[in-house]
Amino acid sequence: MRASAPGNDGFRQITTSHKQMQSFLEIKLKSIQQNTQTIVGLCREHGIRVLGVTKGFSGDPRIVDAMVAGGVDGLADSRLENVARLRGNDCKHEITLLRIPRLSDVKYVVGLVDYSLNSELDVIRALSCEAYKYNIKHNIIIMIDVGDRREGILPEDVVDTVRYVSSLKGVHIAGIGTNMGCFGGILPTMNNLRLLLEIKSSIESECGIEVEIVSGGGTSSLELVSAGTMPSGINQLRVGEGILLGTDTTRQTVIPQLAQDAFILYSEIVELKEKPSMPYGEAGFDAFGNVPRFTDMGVRKRAIVSLGKQDVNPDGLIPLDERTTILGASSDHMVIDVTDSPTPYRVGDMIAFRLNYQGLLFLSNSMYVTKKYI
Ligand SMILES: *Cc1c(COP(=O)(O)O)cnc(C)c1O
């Protein structure tokens, strides 16, 4: 046995308190609550109810509480595991399942959520059978593809589909919805949202049913609400990114009325040196099998922070110090150019980052990054 080896107590310390020093995610619950209030307030003026989308942080109950305190009309998540966690924490709010359900999951869908988004007849039929067994009606939102080409029934098929679905005994057609800005990168506009409203009218006149909910997308639809161009009749939005990060990725913008500081990641500098910007030697592949490309910028001052691709993809981070640039990362080391920053960084200092949606999704699932709520 090595004389200098830490005993069990030392090891326990590393796994608990020491971990908090290395990299931690600071979560400002107040900012999440304020962003929720701002969005809910804006939407309410236009007759739109807001579902708080919890998938960005795996249904973490403290963040859910902040959304609820901010006034969301319901919750929505894409993962049944997250919904189960919410229900396990005694969450009594209405929950919508965002991801179109798997045929093999209908039992859990009916048991765990109040609404689910659907686009496939086989699945809807199975949901109906399952709900019918318990003598209940499961609420479905029929998804319509107005152009993004991810999930949804094509507009010309909607009336036939709805006519058939409305004859099923275990489901209630609570509304229709669409999703944009996800797969095809198509933005919500007055045109494609008006199409959704026209479809609502055809359903009502041709199938003789009332369509209560018209769900017009997520954060990317907020822009139309602020601009006053949201067609009236859209009465639900499912908002995650705007509430959590105060940004709109589909437009690559910061939403000015919202706070962007709800999630800040801190990581410790473990090396700080001036080095040539060009690697030297015979070139092969990097740790992930890519051929890295570099521009010769001469000698630069570079910080390594103790953060890597095991924690987050560097594309998910935005340094708070705008004069610094992330150069890249391997599994455990991230290299940052700090040459142009006026901050006198030293080894042991913390570097702070904002997150984008991708970064948030990664970090909320990272077992290496401790979360601190303030
Ligand atoms: C994730 C998701 C949302 C929320 O999107 P944000 O851009 O985070 O507001 C809305 N609808 C569906 C179907 C989703 O999967």
The ligand as an SDF file (V2000), in Angstrom:
LIG
                    3D

 15 15  0  0  0  0  0  0  0  0999 V2000
  -38.9810   20.6130  -27.1060 C   0  0  0  0  0  0  0  0  0  0  0  0
  -40.2980   20.8580  -27.6630 C   0  0  0  0  0  0  0  0  0  0  0  0
  -40.9220   22.0920  -27.4710 C   0  0  0  0  0  0  0  0  0  0  0  0
  -40.2600   23.2270  -26.7530 C   0  0  0  0  0  0  0  0  0  0  0  0
  -39.3940   23.8990  -27.6030 O   0  0  0  0  0  0  0  0  0  0  0  0
  -38.5510   25.1640  -27.1330 P   0  0  0  0  0  0  0  0  0  0  0  0
  -37.8600   25.6080  -28.3500 O   0  0  0  0  0  0  0  0  0  0  0  0
  -37.6460   24.7000  -26.0580 O   0  0  0  0  0  0  0  0  0  0  0  0
  -39.5220   26.1670  -26.6190 O   0  0  0  0  0  0  0  0  0  0  0  0
  -42.1990   22.2610  -28.0030 C   0  0  0  0  0  0  0  0  0  0  0  0
  -42.8010   21.2720  -28.6850 N   0  0  0  0  0  0  0  0  0  0  0  0
  -42.2320   20.0750  -28.8840 C   0  0  0  0  0  0  0  0  0  0  0  0
  -42.9630   19.0310  -29.6610 C   0  0  0  0  0  0  0  0  0  0  0  0
  -40.9550   19.8250  -28.3960 C   0  0  0  0  0  0  0  0  0  0  0  0
  -40.3870   18.6270  -28.5950 O   0  0  0  0  0  0  0  0  0  0  0  0
  1  2  1  0
  2  3  1  0
  2 14  2  0
  3  4  1  0
  3 10  2  0
  4  5  1  0
  5  6  1  0
  6  7  2  0
  6  8  1  0
  6  9  1  0
 10 11  1  0
 11 12  2  0
 12 13  1  0
 12 14  1  0
 14 15  1  0
M  END
$$$$
